[in-house]
Amino acid sequence: MPNESTILLNISGDESDVIGRFSGSTRTKIRKADRSGFTARRVEATEANCRIMYSLLRETSEGRFQLRPYEYYRGFWQTFEKTGRGQLVLGYADSEPIAGMFGTVFGHTSGYKDGASTRRLRLPVGAMYRMQWELILWAREHGATVHDLIGTPPSDRLDDVTHPLYGVGQYKLRLSKAVTDYVGVWDLALRAGPARVWYRWGEPVARRLSLKFHKDPYY
């Protein structure tokens, strides 16, 4: 998960307290989405709904990032839903699904796991913020007091347009500008020579083979 830096939203207190922590423009966009007829619906992770969500993910990812196979996402969504720790939300305009999100909850922390929207149509103003608000409402019902947006550029690169998370970071920063930077993960190579060979040649080959035969960037 690309979450060495993230934004943690305080979603404790009354609903008015939570939405009051958003910027004024974000609150306005959420209200505009409701007035436009856009609806955010909590739906079951059925085969049909998982297919809709994955189709939206494919549109979102095209030319931007690589997806894992459909079976991975379906398994993740359905497993979390069955345990009461996951919720799929689809957004509709004129009865057509144009956006999707999946949220998780564990203890007092919820997470924004997946998000997608169509690139064929123009989204109503505030649609994705209305979707996020629905996830937050669901998470609060399940005991969450902190909502992790899971992944932004680090705090010193928020305005760097070359960062791969710049776009999603701009979206999340309108919910809160309080970025949390983690130390990150480092490998300790106990055998330096073989480690250099692996990183130089082994891992790139393993990744290419996994993409070619399994359509999965994670070998």
C-alpha positions as CSV (number, residue, x, y, z in Angstrom):
1,M,0.0,0.0,0.0
2,P,1.4,3.4,-0.9
3,N,0.8,4.8,2.5
4,E,4.2,5.9,3.9
5,S,2.4,9.2,4.1
6,T,-1.3,9.6,4.7
7,I,-4.1,11.8,6.2
8,L,-5.9,10.7,9.3
9,L,-9.3,12.3,9.8
10,N,-10.8,12.7,13.2
11,I,-14.4,11.4,12.8
12,S,-15.4,11.4,16.4
13,G,-18.2,13.5,17.9
14,D,-21.5,14.5,16.3
15,E,-21.9,14.4,12.5
16,S,-22.0,18.2,12.5
17,D,-18.6,18.2,14.3
18,V,-17.1,15.8,11.7
19,I,-18.3,17.6,8.6
20,G,-17.5,20.9,10.3
21,R,-13.8,19.9,10.2
22,F,-13.9,19.9,6.4
23,S,-13.2,23.1,4.5
24,G,-16.1,25.2,3.6
25,S,-15.7,24.5,-0.1
26,T,-15.8,20.7,0.6
27,R,-19.0,21.0,2.6
28,T,-20.5,23.0,-0.3
29,K,-19.5,20.4,-2.8
30,I,-21.1,17.6,-0.8
31,R,-24.4,19.6,-0.7
32,K,-24.2,20.3,-4.4
33,A,-23.8,16.6,-5.1
34,D,-27.0,15.8,-3.2
35,R,-28.9,18.6,-4.9
36,S,-27.8,17.4,-8.4
37,G,-29.5,14.1,-7.8
38,F,-26.3,12.1,-7.4
39,T,-26.7,9.3,-4.9
40,A,-24.2,7.3,-2.9
41,R,-25.6,3.8,-2.1
42,R,-24.2,1.2,0.2
43,V,-24.5,-2.0,-1.8
44,E,-23.6,-5.7,-1.2
45,A,-20.4,-7.0,-2.8
46,T,-22.3,-9.3,-5.1
47,E,-20.7,-10.6,-8.3
48,A,-22.5,-7.9,-10.3
49,N,-21.6,-5.1,-8.1
50,C,-17.9,-6.2,-7.8
51,R,-17.8,-6.3,-11.7
52,I,-19.2,-2.7,-11.7
53,M,-16.6,-1.5,-9.2
54,Y,-13.7,-3.3,-11.0
55,S,-14.8,-1.8,-14.3
56,L,-14.7,1.7,-12.7
57,L,-11.2,0.9,-11.4
58,R,-10.0,-0.1,-14.8
59,E,-11.2,3.2,-16.2
60,T,-9.5,5.1,-13.4
61,S,-6.2,3.2,-13.7
62,E,-5.9,3.4,-17.5
63,G,-2.5,5.0,-18.3
64,R,-2.0,5.8,-14.6
65,F,-1.3,2.7,-12.5
66,Q,-1.5,-1.1,-12.7
67,L,-4.4,-3.1,-11.3
68,R,-4.3,-6.6,-9.7
69,P,-6.5,-9.3,-11.2
70,Y,-10.3,-9.0,-10.7
71,E,-10.3,-12.1,-8.5
72,Y,-8.0,-10.4,-6.0
73,Y,-10.3,-7.5,-5.6
74,R,-13.5,-9.6,-5.5
75,G,-12.0,-11.8,-2.8
76,F,-10.9,-8.8,-0.8
77,W,-14.2,-7.0,-1.0
78,Q,-16.4,-10.1,-0.3
79,T,-14.2,-11.4,2.5
80,F,-14.2,-8.1,4.4
81,E,-17.9,-7.6,3.8
82,K,-18.7,-11.1,5.2
83,T,-16.8,-10.3,8.4
84,G,-18.6,-7.0,8.8
85,R,-15.4,-5.0,8.2
86,G,-15.9,-3.8,4.7
87,Q,-18.5,-1.8,2.7
88,L,-18.9,-1.2,-1.0
89,V,-20.4,2.1,-2.0
90,L,-21.5,2.9,-5.6
91,G,-22.4,6.4,-6.8
92,Y,-25.2,6.8,-9.3
93,A,-26.3,9.6,-11.6
94,D,-29.5,9.0,-13.6
95,S,-29.4,5.4,-12.4
96,E,-26.0,4.8,-14.0
97,P,-23.1,3.8,-11.7
98,I,-20.3,6.3,-12.2
99,A,-18.2,6.1,-9.1
100,G,-17.3,3.5,-6.5
101,M,-15.5,3.2,-3.2
102,F,-14.6,0.4,-0.7
103,G,-14.0,1.1,2.9
104,T,-12.7,-1.0,5.7
105,V,-12.9,-0.8,9.5
106,F,-10.8,-2.4,12.2
107,G,-11.3,-1.4,15.8
108,H,-11.5,2.4,16.0
109,T,-9.8,3.0,12.6
110,S,-11.5,2.9,9.2
111,G,-9.7,3.1,5.8
112,Y,-10.3,4.3,2.3
113,K,-9.2,1.2,0.5
114,D,-10.3,1.6,-3.1
115,G,-11.8,4.5,-5.1
116,A,-12.7,4.9,-8.7
117,S,-14.9,6.9,-11.1
118,T,-15.7,6.9,-14.8
119,R,-13.7,8.9,-17.2
120,R,-16.3,8.7,-19.9
121,L,-18.7,11.2,-18.2
122,R,-18.3,14.4,-16.3
123,L,-18.9,13.7,-12.6
124,P,-21.4,15.9,-10.7
125,V,-19.7,18.6,-8.6
126,G,-18.7,17.1,-5.2
127,A,-19.5,13.5,-6.2
128,M,-16.4,11.9,-4.8
129,Y,-16.6,13.9,-1.6
130,R,-20.2,12.8,-1.2
131,M,-18.9,9.2,-1.6
132,Q,-16.2,9.7,1.0
133,W,-18.8,11.1,3.4
134,E,-20.9,8.0,3.0
135,L,-17.9,5.8,3.8
136,I,-17.3,8.0,6.9
137,L,-20.9,7.7,8.0
138,W,-20.7,3.9,7.7
139,A,-17.4,3.7,9.5
140,R,-18.8,5.8,12.4
141,E,-21.7,3.3,12.7
142,H,-19.1,0.6,13.2
143,G,-17.2,2.3,15.9
144,A,-14.5,4.1,14.0
145,T,-13.2,7.4,15.4
146,V,-10.3,7.8,12.9
147,H,-10.6,7.6,9.1
148,D,-7.3,6.8,7.2
149,L,-7.3,8.2,3.7
150,I,-4.4,5.8,2.9
151,G,-1.9,7.4,0.7
152,T,-0.7,11.0,-0.1
153,P,2.6,12.5,-1.2
154,P,4.9,13.2,1.7
155,S,4.3,16.5,3.4
156,D,7.3,18.1,1.6
157,R,6.1,17.1,-1.8
158,L,2.4,18.0,-1.7
159,D,2.8,20.5,-4.6
160,D,5.1,18.3,-6.7
161,V,3.1,17.5,-9.8
162,T,5.6,14.7,-10.7
163,H,4.8,12.7,-7.6
164,P,2.6,9.6,-8.6
165,L,0.1,10.4,-5.8
166,Y,-0.2,14.1,-6.7
167,G,-3.7,13.8,-8.1
168,V,-5.2,11.8,-5.3
169,G,-3.3,13.9,-2.8
170,Q,-5.0,17.1,-4.0
171,Y,-8.4,15.4,-3.6
172,K,-7.6,14.2,0.0
173,L,-6.1,17.5,1.0
174,R,-9.5,19.2,0.6
175,L,-10.7,17.0,3.5
176,S,-7.7,17.8,5.7
177,K,-4.2,19.2,5.2
178,A,-2.7,17.4,8.3
179,V,-0.4,14.9,6.6
180,T,1.2,12.2,8.7
181,D,4.6,11.0,7.4
182,Y,5.7,7.5,8.5
183,V,9.3,6.3,8.6
184,G,8.6,3.7,5.9
185,V,10.1,0.3,5.4
186,W,13.7,-0.7,4.8
187,D,15.2,-4.0,3.9
188,L,18.2,-5.3,5.8
189,A,20.3,-7.3,3.4
190,L,22.0,-10.0,5.4
191,R,23.9,-11.2,2.3
192,A,24.8,-8.0,0.4
193,G,26.0,-9.7,-2.8
194,P,22.9,-11.8,-3.5
195,A,20.7,-8.9,-2.5
196,R,22.3,-6.7,-5.1
197,V,21.7,-9.3,-7.8
198,W,18.1,-9.7,-6.7
199,Y,17.3,-6.0,-6.8
200,R,19.2,-5.4,-10.0
201,W,18.0,-8.4,-12.1
202,G,15.8,-10.8,-10.1
203,E,13.0,-8.6,-8.9
204,P,12.5,-6.8,-12.3
205,V,12.3,-10.1,-14.1
206,A,9.9,-11.6,-11.5
207,R,7.6,-8.6,-11.8
208,R,7.6,-8.8,-15.6
209,L,6.9,-12.5,-15.6
210,S,4.1,-12.0,-13.0
211,L,2.5,-9.3,-15.2
212,K,2.8,-11.4,-18.3
213,F,1.4,-14.7,-17.0
214,H,-0.8,-13.6,-14.1
215,K,-1.6,-10.0,-15.0
216,D,-0.5,-9.1,-11.5
217,P,2.3,-6.6,-10.6
218,Y,2.8,-8.4,-7.3
219,Y,4.7,-11.6,-7.9
